[in-house]
Amino acid sequence: MTKFPEIQGGGSLILAWQIKNKNVLVVGGGEVAAGRIVHVLNADAIVTIVCPASGLNEEVAYRVAEKQVTHINRNFEPCDLDNADMVLCAIDDPEASSQVWKLCKERRIAANIADVPPECDFYFGSVHRDGPLQIMVSTNGNGPKLASIVRKKIAETLPSNMGAAIVNVGKLRKKLREVAPKVEEGPKRMKWMSVVCEQWSLDDLVEMTEQDMNGLLAHYQPADVPSLLEVRTELLQVKN
């Protein structure tokens, strides 16, 4: 027995990868590509699809028509990698897919070759999204369908207002940084915010208004965390 975490090898490093305004190249235009495109567009990436028009499925064709993505109407060529920060390959041609992978490795571009785990720098998991809340379930490429089943079971246990609560907590944290901007205040800010999240219910966090936030922040310096009702009572007394 040890007080330190046990190491469990064989996993992946799960990160929230910030790809806003990064150039993502998608090779292929079928159903798998459509799913990949949704993921990267949701992350505000700049997406380019290279695929003959005849190979675009209905959803990908819609993204092209709505100018949500840039479309190159031909098969992949090595020059397509020139400005790519990430490559997602989803074509039914193992030999061509492996060639894309090898070129990406030569250029040190992070790549995912659909349905070929050994040729992936990262995997896509099954994601639950509720506003700023994102929960990903990964099976490290072993069972995508099973990941989806687990994700649904997790989502079923979450309150329907979780996303709204997180939005308000984010606003409160931003206001707190304005009230206590110094670096040395960091530990105190974190501890105080933790107490707020632990003591206030999700419903309280959802109902919290800008005025409530300002009233609550008045209790930051003495490190006090009153209830929502107490905050509103104080605000009413001040108003009167």
Buried (B, 14 or more C-beta within 10 A) or exposed (E): EEEEEEEEEEEEEEEEEEBEEBBBBBBBBBEBBBBBBBBBBEBEBBBBBBBEEEBBBEBBBEBBEEEEBBBBBEBBEEEBBEEBBBBBBBBEBEEBBBBBBEBBEEEEBBBBBBBBEEBBBBBBBBBBEBEEBEBBBBBBBEEBEEBBEBBEEEBEEBEEBBBBBBBBBEEBEEBBEEEBEEEEBEEBBEEBBEEBBEEBEBEBBBBBEEEBBBBBBBBBEEEEBBEBEBBBEBBEEEEE
